């Protein structure tokens, strides 16, 4: 009976899929994408060319077997909409993209009077891909997932059985050795997951620089094509992951209005670059966002606040481990790296302007350098708590459009005078802030 139910469900879903595909229609009329879909309830979706933010083309494993792709269209703004046209030929997908990017008149002019200039193409080599996968920032995410999974193992396997297994498999794994074995296993599994995820995602990565847009292609199993118009770029970030800093590598990230393909609506413009090459790469690809600018740092009196923040954050972890975990006394060792990280956060904090560009460098674990154009600033603010007021310090933050929620860049514990100057710079009439 169960087998018949499963087979019946497969048949029903198969039939509905075919009927849904037959009832799905699309066309581009008067610079507008019109989609009609639905079996019982018909849905009409009209997307004006002027509102369309990004047009992406992707191909999964099954689609690639049959030479098909999917087209995903998204609009910008807080009321953003998206539409997906699945299982069409790549030539048809490119035709839709061209129709929505250019009017018929513009296409005709481009074909006759202005031959297309050669595009710049940048590829991620296999060696750099392996380095990017080995040092990926997603290791922390994988670690939290695997750690959470290990914490639930006792719901499936009895604790005594686990201890008996370790004692049988690894006779020396008792006491501290057992705990270390579990920690090492969690770290290794997390790193492997992080490595594979990054390798698959950025395999065959290619960046093409066109006259008015950037085209990103990547993916091992699912080949994805992302298109980012230059006029939608709101800011850039140079991100130096903790594992990459000793080797002098960083990734370049874009914040674009509408949406992004990464966490927090960001898009990886290039996954791995030597810091020594970063300036020339930005000059070639997005010259309006150069990172050179004279800046100011938090005053010496702010160092104590950077150190204390990390001490309090580490105590949240240390005290529970000390009180309730065997050998938790060793958790107090975490104070040393916490203080080192606090000092690094203070040392790396810097902010400055150059013409209409603001360059802001900060650190949590990774060191990030953000470059924002003045006319892209959506909002700017300074914030001062009672402890900062006593030391004449303030925190500065600005927000640019990125996805539907925006992206905020901030710097803590600037001098009150510097914070006010940068807040004034953010206004339409603000002038460049001179380095002190």
LINWOHU-V957848 format. One record per residue. PSI is psi in degrees with one decimal (999 if undefined). Layout:
# LINWOHU-V957848
((PSI) (PSI))
This chain:
# LINWOHU-V957848
((-43.1) (-39.6) (-43.0) (-38.4) (-43.2) (-46.7) (-40.4) (-41.8) (-40.7) (-42.8) (-44.2) (-47.9) (-35.9) (-45.6) (-43.6) (-35.5) (-43.4) (-45.0) (-41.7) (-39.5) (-40.3) (-30.4) (-1.2) (122.7) (151.3) (154.4) (156.7) (114.0) (126.1) (52.4) (35.5) (130.8) (124.4) (123.1) (133.1) (127.9) (167.1) (140.0) (-59.5) (-40.4) (115.3) (133.3) (126.6) (125.5) (119.2) (127.0) (113.5) (143.4) (-36.7) (-23.5) (-14.6) (127.3) (-55.1) (143.2) (114.1) (144.5) (129.4) (159.1) (116.1) (179.2) (-48.6) (-42.4) (-40.0) (-31.5) (-38.3) (7.2) (34.3) (164.3) (171.5) (146.6) (125.0) (125.5) (131.3) (146.5) (168.1) (168.4) (172.0) (-20.3) (39.0) (146.1) (159.3) (151.8) (147.9) (129.1) (112.3) (154.1) (58.1) (162.0) (152.1) (-37.2) (-38.0) (-38.2) (-42.5) (-35.2) (-44.0) (-42.7) (-43.4) (-39.8) (-36.0) (-18.2) (-33.4) (149.9) (167.3) (-39.6) (-42.0) (-38.7) (-40.4) (-43.2) (-42.3) (-37.4) (-27.1) (-47.4) (-26.0) (87.5) (141.6) (131.6) (152.4) (138.0) (148.3) (133.5) (129.7) (130.2) (150.1) (112.8) (164.0) (-38.5) (-46.2) (-33.4) (-43.1) (-41.9) (-43.1) (-40.5) (-37.7) (-30.2) (22.1) (142.3) (-11.3) (-2.7) (-41.0) (-39.3) (-45.5) (-37.2) (-42.8) (-36.9) (-48.7) (-40.3) (-41.3) (-38.5) (-42.2) (-32.5) (-17.9) (2.7) (-34.9) (-12.1) (-19.8) (-43.1) (132.8) (142.0) (-38.1) (-36.9) (-37.6) (-47.0) (-43.0) (-38.8) (-47.5) (-38.9) (-32.2) (-45.7) (-42.7) (91.8) (-29.7) (-2.6) (70.2) (154.2) (-127.4) (-38.1) (-38.3) (-44.5) (-43.8) (-37.5) (-41.6) (-42.7) (-44.7) (-40.9) (-43.4) (-44.1) (-45.1) (-45.6) (-41.3) (-44.0) (-41.0) (-43.4) (-42.4) (-43.3) (-50.3) (-40.8) (-44.4) (-42.2) (-45.5) (-40.3) (-41.9) (14.6) (137.6) (40.1) (133.7) (130.9) (123.6) (126.2) (112.9) (-178.1) (-40.5) (6.0) (163.6) (137.8) (121.4) (127.3) (136.4) (165.3) (136.3) (-58.1) (-46.2) (111.8) (119.8) (140.9) (116.6) (137.8) (127.2) (107.8) (144.1) (-36.4) (-2.2) (-6.4) (127.6) (-31.1) (165.6) (158.6) (134.6) (113.7) (119.2) (97.8) (152.6) (-39.8) (-18.9) (-21.8) (-41.4) (-23.6) (-0.1) (31.6) (156.2) (165.3) (154.3) (126.3) (140.6) (141.8) (120.2) (147.5) (134.0) (-73.5) (170.3) (167.1) (0.4) (-178.9) (145.7) (32.4) (31.2) (158.1) (128.9) (112.0) (-39.8) (127.5) (-29.7) (124.0) (145.5) (137.8) (-32.0) (-22.0) (-10.6) (-44.5) (-48.1) (-36.8) (-46.5) (-38.9) (-37.1) (-36.0) (-51.0) (72.0) (-18.0) (-8.0) (43.0) (148.8) (-2.5) (121.7) (138.9) (138.1) (-178.6) (154.3) (164.6) (145.2) (162.1) (-32.9) (-18.2) (-16.2) (-41.5) (-35.4) (-38.7) (-41.0) (-44.2) (-36.8) (-43.5) (-32.4) (-48.5) (-39.8) (-39.8) (-33.2) (-28.9) (-31.9) (-42.7) (-47.8) (-48.1) (-39.8) (-40.4) (-39.6) (-35.9) (-5.8) (134.9) (138.6) (23.4) (-13.5) (-28.2) (-12.6) (-19.6) (-15.3) (-24.6) (-18.3) (-35.3) (-53.9) (-29.0) (-43.2) (-38.6) (-43.5) (-39.8) (-42.2) (-40.2) (-38.0) (-41.5) (-45.1) (-36.9) (-13.9) (126.3) (146.5) (140.6) (169.0) (154.8) (100.1) (-119.6) (15.8) (139.5) (131.6) (122.8) (123.4) (132.9) (174.3) (136.7) (-89.1) (-50.1) (150.7) (127.9) (131.8) (116.8) (141.3) (124.3) (135.1) (143.4) (-42.6) (-5.4) (-7.7) (121.3) (-37.1) (150.9) (148.2) (154.9) (149.2) (136.6) (119.3) (171.5) (-35.3) (-38.4) (-38.7) (-36.9) (-27.8) (9.1) (44.7) (160.5) (161.1) (141.1) (140.6) (144.9) (154.6) (136.9) (162.2) (129.8) (113.9) (-146.3) (-8.9) (-15.7) (163.8) (129.5) (133.8) (135.2) (160.2) (128.1) (149.5) (44.3) (163.1) (149.2) (-36.5) (-45.5) (-41.7) (-41.4) (-40.5) (-42.1) (-31.9) (-41.0) (-37.1) (-34.7) (-20.5) (164.3) (-33.5) (4.6) (148.1) (164.5) (138.0) (123.5) (140.8) (139.5) (999))
